[in-house]
Amino acid sequence: MGETIWILIPLAPFLLAGFIIWSKHQEKMIEKQSEMTAEKAAQYAAHTERLEARVRVLERIATDRGVDVADEIERLRDAPLN
Protein backbone atom coordinates (compact mmCIF):
# COMPACT_ATOMS: atom_id res chain seq x y z
CA MET A 1 0.00 0.00 0.00
CA GLY A 2 2.84 2.37 0.80
CA GLU A 3 4.35 1.95 -2.66
CA THR A 4 1.08 2.60 -4.50
CA ILE A 5 0.44 5.88 -2.68
CA TRP A 6 3.59 7.36 -4.21
CA ILE A 7 2.25 6.53 -7.64
CA LEU A 8 -1.10 8.16 -6.92
CA ILE A 9 0.29 11.42 -5.52
CA PRO A 10 1.61 12.69 -8.89
CA LEU A 11 -1.68 11.69 -10.52
CA ALA A 12 -3.81 13.67 -8.05
CA PRO A 13 -3.69 17.01 -9.96
CA PHE A 14 -4.75 15.28 -13.18
CA LEU A 15 -7.57 13.49 -11.43
CA LEU A 16 -8.68 16.73 -9.79
CA ALA A 17 -8.56 18.61 -13.11
CA GLY A 18 -10.62 15.88 -14.73
CA PHE A 19 -13.18 16.06 -11.96
CA ILE A 20 -13.41 19.85 -12.28
CA ILE A 21 -13.93 19.62 -16.03
CA TRP A 22 -16.56 16.92 -15.56
CA SER A 23 -18.43 18.92 -12.91
CA LYS A 24 -18.47 22.05 -15.11
CA HIS A 25 -19.81 19.98 -17.97
CA GLN A 26 -22.54 18.57 -15.74
CA GLU A 27 -23.44 22.09 -14.61
CA LYS A 28 -23.77 23.26 -18.23
CA MET A 29 -25.92 20.26 -19.05
CA ILE A 30 -28.24 21.04 -16.15
CA GLU A 31 -28.50 24.69 -17.23
CA LYS A 32 -29.37 23.70 -20.80
CA GLN A 33 -31.95 21.23 -19.58
CA SER A 34 -33.58 23.83 -17.34
CA GLU A 35 -33.66 26.31 -20.26
CA MET A 36 -35.32 23.71 -22.44
CA THR A 37 -37.82 22.90 -19.70
CA ALA A 38 -38.68 26.57 -19.25
CA GLU A 39 -39.11 26.98 -23.00
CA LYS A 40 -41.40 23.95 -23.18
CA ALA A 41 -43.44 25.26 -20.25
CA ALA A 42 -43.88 28.60 -22.03
CA GLN A 43 -44.99 26.80 -25.19
CA TYR A 44 -47.49 24.71 -23.24
CA ALA A 45 -48.82 27.82 -21.49
CA ALA A 46 -49.31 29.62 -24.81
CA HIS A 47 -51.00 26.57 -26.31
CA THR A 48 -53.28 26.23 -23.30
CA GLU A 49 -54.18 29.91 -23.52
CA ARG A 50 -55.15 29.52 -27.19
CA LEU A 51 -57.25 26.46 -26.39
CA GLU A 52 -59.00 28.27 -23.54
CA ALA A 53 -59.82 31.17 -25.87
CA ARG A 54 -61.30 28.78 -28.39
CA VAL A 55 -63.35 27.04 -25.71
CA ARG A 56 -64.68 30.42 -24.54
CA VAL A 57 -65.80 31.20 -28.10
CA LEU A 58 -67.44 27.81 -28.45
CA GLU A 59 -69.21 28.24 -25.10
CA ARG A 60 -70.46 31.64 -26.22
CA ILE A 61 -71.73 30.14 -29.49
CA ALA A 62 -73.46 27.31 -27.65
CA THR A 63 -75.14 29.53 -25.07
CA ASP A 64 -75.99 32.63 -27.14
CA ARG A 65 -79.13 31.91 -29.18
CA GLY A 66 -79.09 35.31 -30.94
CA VAL A 67 -75.82 34.73 -32.77
CA ASP A 68 -75.85 33.38 -36.28
CA VAL A 69 -73.92 30.19 -35.61
CA ALA A 70 -72.87 29.55 -39.21
CA ASP A 71 -71.25 33.00 -39.51
CA GLU A 72 -69.43 32.55 -36.22
CA ILE A 73 -68.07 29.17 -37.29
CA GLU A 74 -66.87 30.61 -40.60
CA ARG A 75 -65.07 33.40 -38.75
CA LEU A 76 -63.38 30.79 -36.56
CA ARG A 77 -62.24 28.87 -39.63
CA ASP A 78 -60.75 32.01 -41.15
CA ALA A 79 -59.01 33.07 -37.93
CA PRO A 80 -55.32 32.16 -37.61
CA LEU A 81 -54.46 29.48 -35.06
CA ASN A 82 -51.68 31.47 -33.42
TIMI-2910 file (N, C-alpha, C, CB; in pm, 1 decimal, decimal comma, always signed):
<rs>
+----------+----------+----------+----------+----------+----------+----------+----------+----------+----------+----------+----------+------+
!      n_x !      n_y !      n_z !     ca_x !     ca_y !     ca_z !      c_x !      c_y !      c_z !     cb_x !     cb_y !     cb_z ! resn !
+----------+----------+----------+----------+----------+----------+----------+----------+----------+----------+----------+----------+------+
!    +83,0 !   -118,9 !     +0,0 !     +0,0 !     +0,0 !     +0,0 !    +86,5 !   +124,0 !     +0,0 !    -93,9 !     +0,5 !   +119,9 !  Met !
!   +196,4 !   +121,2 !    +71,0 !   +284,4 !   +236,7 !    +79,6 !   +347,8 !   +270,9 !    -53,5 !   +391,5 !   +212,4 !   +181,6 !  Gly !
!   +373,2 !   +169,6 !   -135,7 !   +434,6 !   +194,5 !   -265,9 !   +333,6 !   +252,1 !   -365,1 !   +494,7 !    +65,4 !   -321,4 !  Glu !
!   +208,4 !   +212,4 !   -354,6 !   +108,0 !   +260,4 !   -449,9 !    +68,5 !   +404,7 !   -422,7 !    -15,5 !   +171,8 !   -445,4 !  Thr !
!    +79,5 !   +449,4 !   -298,3 !    +43,8 !   +588,2 !   -267,6 !   +137,7 !   +684,9 !   -337,3 !    +46,4 !   +612,3 !   -116,3 !  Ile !
!   +262,3 !   +648,3 !   -353,3 !   +359,0 !   +735,7 !   -421,3 !   +328,3 !   +747,3 !   -570,4 !   +501,8 !   +682,9 !   -401,4 !  Trp !
!   +265,0 !   +647,0 !   -623,5 !   +224,7 !   +652,7 !   -764,4 !   +102,3 !   +743,1 !   -780,7 !   +194,3 !   +510,5 !   -818,5 !  Ile !
!    +13,1 !   +738,3 !   -683,0 !   -110,4 !   +815,9 !   -692,0 !    -90,0 !   +964,8 !   -664,7 !   -211,7 !   +760,9 !   -595,5 !  Leu !
!     +6,8 !  +1000,8 !   -585,8 !    +29,2 !  +1142,2 !   -551,9 !    +55,5 !  +1226,4 !   -677,0 !   +147,3 !  +1155,5 !   -454,3 !  Ile !
!   +141,6 !  +1186,8 !   -768,6 !   +160,6 !  +1269,3 !   -889,1 !    +37,5 !  +1272,9 !   -980,1 !   +279,1 !  +1217,6 !   -967,9 !  Pro !
!    -48,0 !  +1172,9 !   -969,3 !   -168,3 !  +1169,4 !  -1052,3 !   -282,2 !  +1253,4 !   -995,6 !   -214,6 !  +1027,2 !  -1069,0 !  Leu !
!   -272,8 !  +1294,1 !   -871,3 !   -380,7 !  +1367,4 !   -805,3 !   -419,9 !  +1495,0 !   -879,8 !   -340,0 !  +1401,9 !   -664,2 !  Ala !
!   -326,3 !  +1579,8 !   -923,6 !   -368,7 !  +1701,0 !   -996,1 !   -445,2 !  +1669,9 !  -1125,0 !   -247,2 !  +1786,2 !  -1029,3 !  Pro !
!   -405,2 !  +1564,8 !  -1194,6 !   -474,6 !  +1528,3 !  -1317,6 !   -615,5 !  +1476,7 !  -1288,5 !   -394,8 !  +1422,6 !  -1394,1 !  Phe !
!   -625,7 !  +1398,6 !  -1182,3 !   -757,4 !  +1349,1 !  -1143,0 !   -847,4 !  +1463,7 !  -1099,1 !   -744,6 !  +1246,0 !  -1030,6 !  Leu !
!   -791,0 !  +1557,4 !  -1024,2 !   -867,5 !  +1673,1 !   -978,6 !   -910,9 !  +1759,1 !  -1097,0 !   -784,9 !  +1756,6 !   -879,6 !  Leu !
!   -821,7 !  +1781,8 !  -1191,8 !   -856,2 !  +1860,6 !  -1310,8 !   -966,8 !  +1791,7 !  -1390,6 !   -731,7 !  +1881,9 !  -1399,9 !  Ala !
!   -958,0 !  +1662,6 !  -1403,8 !  -1062,0 !  +1587,9 !  -1473,5 !  -1196,0 !  +1598,8 !  -1403,6 !  -1022,7 !  +1442,7 !  -1485,8 !  Gly !
!  -1193,5 !  +1592,3 !  -1271,9 !  -1317,5 !  +1605,6 !  -1195,8 !  -1376,6 !  +1744,9 !  -1212,0 !  -1293,0 !  +1575,8 !  -1047,7 !  Phe !
!  -1292,8 !  +1847,2 !  -1211,7 !  -1341,1 !  +1984,8 !  -1227,7 !  -1404,7 !  +2003,1 !  -1365,7 !  -1225,2 !  +2086,1 !  -1208,1 !  Ile !
!  -1338,8 !  +1952,6 !  -1467,5 !  -1393,4 !  +1962,2 !  -1603,5 !  -1526,3 !  +1888,1 !  -1612,2 !  -1293,4 !  +1905,3 !  -1707,0 !  Ile !
!  -1533,2 !  +1770,2 !  -1555,1 !  -1655,9 !  +1691,9 !  -1556,5 !  -1768,8 !  +1764,1 !  -1483,5 !  -1631,9 !  +1555,3 !  -1493,6 !  Trp !
!  -1738,7 !  +1823,4 !  -1367,2 !  -1843,2 !  +1891,7 !  -1290,5 !  -1892,7 !  +2016,8 !  -1363,3 !  -1790,9 !  +1929,3 !  -1151,2 !  Ser !
!  -1803,4 !  +2088,7 !  -1432,2 !  -1846,8 !  +2205,0 !  -1510,8 !  -1935,2 !  +2160,8 !  -1627,4 !  -1724,5 !  +2283,8 !  -1563,5 !  Lys !
!  -1899,8 !  +2051,1 !  -1687,8 !  -1981,2 !  +1998,0 !  -1796,7 !  -2120,6 !  +1959,5 !  -1745,8 !  -1912,0 !  +1876,0 !  -1861,2 !  His !
!  -2125,1 !  +1894,7 !  -1631,6 !  -2254,1 !  +1856,8 !  -1574,0 !  -2337,8 !  +1980,7 !  -1542,9 !  -2233,7 !  +1773,1 !  -1446,4 !  Gln !
!  -2274,1 !  +2084,5 !  -1492,6 !  -2344,4 !  +2208,9 !  -1460,8 !  -2403,8 !  +2271,1 !  -1587,6 !  -2248,8 !  +2308,9 !  -1391,8 !  Glu !
!  -2326,8 !  +2272,4 !  -1696,3 !  -2377,3 !  +2326,1 !  -1823,0 !  -2493,8 !  +2242,8 !  -1875,2 !  -2265,2 !  +2331,0 !  -1927,6 !  Lys !
!  -2483,4 !  +2113,2 !  -1860,3 !  -2591,6 !  +2025,9 !  -1905,3 !  -2720,0 !  +2054,2 !  -1827,6 !  -2551,5 !  +1878,4 !  -1889,6 !  Met !
!  -2707,5 !  +2074,3 !  -1697,5 !  -2824,3 !  +2104,0 !  -1614,6 !  -2884,4 !  +2238,1 !  -1653,6 !  -2786,6 !  +2103,9 !  -1465,7 !  Ile !
!  -2800,3 !  +2337,6 !  -1680,8 !  -2849,8 !  +2468,7 !  -1723,0 !  -2925,8 !  +2458,2 !  -1855,1 !  -2733,3 !  +2568,1 !  -1736,6 !  Glu !
!  -2870,8 !  +2386,4 !  -1950,5 !  -2937,2 !  +2369,7 !  -2080,1 !  -3070,5 !  +2297,8 !  -2063,9 !  -2846,9 !  +2292,2 !  -2177,4 !  Lys !
!  -3071,7 !  +2197,3 !  -1978,9 !  -3195,2 !  +2122,9 !  -1958,3 !  -3300,8 !  +2211,0 !  -1892,2 !  -3168,9 !  +1998,1 !  -1873,3 !  Gln !
!  -3261,3 !  +2294,6 !  -1798,3 !  -3358,2 !  +2383,3 !  -1734,1 !  -3409,2 !  +2488,5 !  -1832,2 !  -3295,7 !  +2451,2 !  -1611,6 !  Ser !
!  -3321,9 !  +2536,7 !  -1922,6 !  -3366,4 !  +2630,6 !  -2025,8 !  -3468,2 !  +2564,7 !  -2118,1 !  -3246,5 !  +2682,3 !  -2107,3 !  Glu !
!  -3440,1 !  +2442,3 !  -2156,7 !  -3532,2 !  +2370,6 !  -2244,3 !  -3665,3 !  +2345,4 !  -2174,3 !  -3470,5 !  +2237,9 !  -2289,9 !  Met !
!  -3659,6 !  +2313,8 !  -2046,0 !  -3781,5 !  +2289,8 !  -1970,1 !  -3863,7 !  +2417,2 !  -1959,4 !  -3748,5 !  +2236,0 !  -1830,7 !  Thr !
!  -3797,7 !  +2529,2 !  -1934,0 !  -3868,5 !  +2657,1 !  -1925,0 !  -3930,9 !  +2694,1 !  -2059,1 !  -3773,1 !  +2768,3 !  -1878,5 !  Ala !
!  -3859,0 !  +2668,0 !  -2166,7 !  -3911,4 !  +2697,7 !  -2300,4 !  -4033,7 !  +2611,8 !  -2330,7 !  -3803,0 !  +2675,0 !  -2407,3 !  Glu !
!  -4025,8 !  +2484,8 !  -2296,9 !  -4139,9 !  +2395,1 !  -2317,6 !  -4259,6 !  +2439,7 !  -2234,5 !  -4101,9 !  +2250,3 !  -2282,0 !  Lys !
!  -4234,6 !  +2480,6 !  -2111,0 !  -4343,6 !  +2526,3 !  -2024,7 !  -4410,5 !  +2649,3 !  -2084,3 !  -4291,6 !  +2557,1 !  -1883,2 !  Ala !
!  -4331,7 !  +2740,4 !  -2140,3 !  -4388,4 !  +2859,7 !  -2203,2 !  -4471,4 !  +2821,7 !  -2325,6 !  -4276,8 !  +2957,9 !  -2243,0 !  Ala !
!  -4423,4 !  +2725,5 !  -2402,5 !  -4499,3 !  +2680,3 !  -2519,1 !  -4630,8 !  +2616,2 !  -2476,7 !  -4416,6 !  +2581,0 !  -2602,0 !  Gln !
!  -4626,4 !  +2533,9 !  -2373,3 !  -4748,8 !  +2470,9 !  -2324,1 !  -4846,4 !  +2575,1 !  -2270,4 !  -4716,0 !  +2368,5 !  -2214,9 !  Tyr !
!  -4795,0 !  +2676,3 !  -2202,0 !  -4881,6 !  +2781,6 !  -2149,2 !  -4949,0 !  +2857,7 !  -2262,9 !  -4801,1 !  +2878,4 !  -2060,5 !  Ala !
!  -4873,6 !  +2890,5 !  -2367,3 !  -4931,4 !  +2961,6 !  -2481,2 !  -5035,8 !  +2875,3 !  -2551,3 !  -4821,4 !  +3003,1 !  -2580,4 !  Ala !
!  -5004,9 !  +2748,2 !  -2566,5 !  -5099,7 !  +2656,8 !  -2631,1 !  -5227,1 !  +2644,2 !  -2548,0 !  -5035,5 !  +2517,8 !  -2651,9 !  His !
!  -5212,3 !  +2632,6 !  -2418,5 !  -5327,9 !  +2623,2 !  -2329,7 !  -5411,5 !  +2750,0 !  -2336,3 !  -5283,1 !  +2597,1 !  -2185,8 !  Thr !
!  -5345,8 !  +2863,9 !  -2342,5 !  -5417,6 !  +2991,0 !  -2351,6 !  -5500,1 !  +2997,5 !  -2480,8 !  -5318,4 !  +3109,3 !  -2345,3 !  Glu !
!  -5441,0 !  +2953,1 !  -2592,2 !  -5515,3 !  +2952,1 !  -2719,0 !  -5634,6 !  +2857,5 !  -2711,6 !  -5423,0 !  +2911,5 !  -2835,3 !  Arg !
!  -5614,0 !  +2741,2 !  -2651,5 !  -5724,6 !  +2645,8 !  -2639,0 !  -5835,9 !  +2700,9 !  -2550,6 !  -5674,0 !  +2513,0 !  -2582,4 !  Leu !
!  -5798,4 !  +2767,6 !  -2442,2 !  -5899,6 !  +2826,5 !  -2354,3 !  -5978,5 !  +2934,6 !  -2426,8 !  -5834,1 !  +2884,7 !  -2228,5 !  Glu !
!  -5911,8 !  +3013,9 !  -2509,7 !  -5981,9 !  +3117,3 !  -2586,5 !  -6080,5 !  +3053,4 !  -2683,6 !  -5881,4 !  +3206,1 !  -2663,1 !  Ala !
!  -6039,7 !  +2946,6 !  -2746,3 !  -6130,0 !  +2877,8 !  -2839,2 !  -6249,5 !  +2817,4 !  -2765,6 !  -6054,5 !  +2768,0 !  -2915,6 !  Arg !
!  -6225,1 !  +2761,6 !  -2648,6 !  -6335,2 !  +2704,2 !  -2570,6 !  -6432,5 !  +2813,8 !  -2528,5 !  -6281,2 !  +2629,5 !  -2446,1 !  Val !
!  -6379,6 !  +2931,4 !  -2490,4 !  -6468,3 !  +3042,5 !  -2453,8 !  -6557,5 !  +3082,0 !  -2571,3 !  -6386,1 !  +3164,0 !  -2406,7 !  Arg !
!  -6500,2 !  +3086,4 !  -2691,8 !  -6579,5 !  +3120,1 !  -2810,2 !  -6685,6 !  +3013,6 !  -2834,2 !  -6489,1 !  +3134,6 !  -2934,4 !  Val !
!  -6646,7 !  +2888,5 !  -2823,6 !  -6743,8 !  +2781,1 !  -2844,6 !  -6853,8 !  +2783,3 !  -2738,9 !  -6673,5 !  +2645,6 !  -2843,5 !  Leu !
!  -6818,9 !  +2813,4 !  -2615,2 !  -6920,5 !  +2824,4 !  -2510,0 !  -7016,2 !  +2938,9 !  -2540,2 !  -6854,4 !  +2845,4 !  -2372,3 !  Glu !
!  -6961,4 !  +3049,4 !  -2589,0 !  -7045,9 !  +3164,0 !  -2622,4 !  -7139,7 !  +3127,9 !  -2737,0 !  -6959,4 !  +3286,7 !  -2659,9 !  Arg !
!  -7088,8 !  +3055,9 !  -2836,9 !  -7172,9 !  +3014,4 !  -2949,2 !  -7283,9 !  +2921,5 !  -2900,7 !  -7088,3 !  +2944,7 !  -3057,9 !  Ile !
!  -7248,2 !  +2828,8 !  -2812,8 !  -7345,9 !  +2730,6 !  -2765,3 !  -7452,2 !  +2793,1 !  -2676,3 !  -7275,5 !  +2619,8 !  -2689,9 !  Ala !
!  -7418,4 !  +2896,4 !  -2602,3 !  -7514,4 !  +2952,7 !  -2507,1 !  -7588,2 !  +3073,9 !  -2560,7 !  -7444,2 !  +2990,2 !  -2380,4 !  Thr !
!  -7535,8 !  +3142,7 !  -2661,6 !  -7599,5 !  +3263,3 !  -2714,0 !  -7687,3 !  +3225,7 !  -2832,8 !  -7493,1 !  +3369,5 !  -2755,1 !  Asp !
!  -7818,2 !  +3230,8 !  -2813,4 !  -7912,6 !  +3190,7 !  -2917,7 !  -7925,2 !  +3297,3 !  -3027,1 !  -8049,7 !  +3162,8 !  -2856,1 !  Arg !
!  -7890,6 !  +3422,3 !  -2997,6 !  -7909,3 !  +3530,7 !  -3093,8 !  -7800,7 !  +3538,5 !  -3199,5 !  -7916,4 !  +3660,5 !  -3021,9 !  Gly !
!  -7694,1 !  +3465,7 !  -3183,1 !  -7581,8 !  +3472,9 !  -3276,7 !  -7606,9 !  +3378,4 !  -3393,4 !  -7447,9 !  +3438,2 !  -3206,1 !  Val !
!  -7575,6 !  +3424,8 !  -3511,9 !  -7584,7 !  +3338,0 !  -3628,3 !  -7467,4 !  +3240,8 !  -3622,8 !  -7584,6 !  +3420,4 !  -3761,9 !  Asp !
!  -7495,6 !  +3117,9 !  -3588,5 !  -7392,1 !  +3018,7 !  -3560,6 !  -7305,8 !  +2991,2 !  -3683,9 !  -7455,7 !  +2888,9 !  -3511,4 !  Val !
!  -7363,9 !  +2985,4 !  -3799,7 !  -7286,6 !  +2955,2 !  -3920,9 !  -7182,4 !  +3063,6 !  -3947,6 !  -7380,3 !  +2940,9 !  -4042,4 !  Ala !
!  -7220,8 !  +3190,4 !  -3930,7 !  -7124,6 !  +3300,0 !  -3951,4 !  -7011,6 !  +3293,7 !  -3849,7 !  -7195,3 !  +3436,2 !  -3942,4 !  Asp !
!  -7044,8 !  +3262,8 !  -3727,3 !  -6942,9 !  +3255,2 !  -3622,4 !  -6844,3 !  +3141,3 !  -3650,3 !  -7009,2 !  +3235,4 !  -3484,5 !  Glu !
!  -6895,0 !  +3029,8 !  -3697,1 !  -6807,3 !  +2916,9 !  -3729,0 !  -6716,5 !  +2952,4 !  -3845,9 !  -6890,2 !  +2790,7 !  -3761,9 !  Ile !
!  -6769,5 !  +3019,5 !  -3946,2 !  -6686,7 !  +3061,0 !  -4060,0 !  -6577,2 !  +3157,4 !  -4016,2 !  -6773,4 !  +3126,3 !  -4168,3 !  Glu !
!  -6608,9 !  +3248,3 !  -3926,2 !  -6506,7 !  +3340,4 !  -3874,7 !  -6398,6 !  +3263,9 !  -3799,6 !  -6570,4 !  +3446,4 !  -3782,6 !  Arg !
!  -6437,6 !  +3160,2 !  -3726,9 !  -6338,2 !  +3079,4 !  -3656,2 !  -6249,0 !  +3003,9 !  -3754,6 !  -6407,5 !  +2980,5 !  -3561,0 !  Leu !
!  -6304,4 !  +2957,8 !  -3863,0 !  -6223,8 !  +2887,1 !  -3962,6 !  -6121,8 !  +2980,0 !  -4027,2 !  -6313,6 !  +2825,5 !  -4069,8 !  Arg !
!  -6163,8 !  +3104,0 !  -4050,0 !  -6074,8 !  +3200,5 !  -4115,0 !  -5970,1 !  +3256,8 !  -4020,7 !  -6155,3 !  +3313,6 !  -4173,2 !  Asp !
!  -5994,6 !  +3249,3 !  -3890,8 !  -5900,8 !  +3307,1 !  -3793,1 !  -5772,8 !  +3224,1 !  -3788,1 !  -5965,7 !  +3314,6 !  -3651,7 !  Ala !
!  -5658,1 !  +3290,7 !  -3773,7 !  -5531,9 !  +3215,9 !  -3761,1 !  -5527,6 !  +3140,4 !  -3628,7 !  -5410,4 !  +3311,2 !  -3771,9 !  Pro !
!  -5454,8 !  +3030,1 !  -3627,5 !  -5446,5 !  +2947,9 !  -3506,5 !  -5357,2 !  +3009,8 !  -3401,3 !  -5396,0 !  +2809,8 !  -3540,3 !  Leu !
!  -5262,0 !  +3090,7 !  -3439,1 !  -5168,1 !  +3146,9 !  -3341,7 !  -5213,1 !  +3277,7 !  -3295,0 !  -5031,4 !  +3159,2 !  -3397,9 !  Asn !
+----------+----------+----------+----------+----------+----------+----------+----------+----------+----------+----------+----------+------+
</rs>
